[in-house]
Amino acid sequence: MLVLRIFEEQSFPEIAEILDKNTDAVKKKYRRTITKLGKMLNAQKGGTEWCGNEALLKRK
């Protein structure tokens, strides 16, 4: 999902069609994944705050 959204620049409806899922479910899963990734990166950086997930969440 991240590859489709970030690197392939697919829209949420396009990703939903590819994955045969509901668009709202894809958006929710994407946001959860970005949040989880942000927490993992935060832990990897030794606890320093990482704000990059805000930019990813704002993309529609």
Secondary structure, DSSP 8 states (H G I E B T S, - for coil): -HIIIIIS---HHHHHHHHT--HHHHHHHHHHHHHHHHHHHHHHTTS----HHHHHHH--
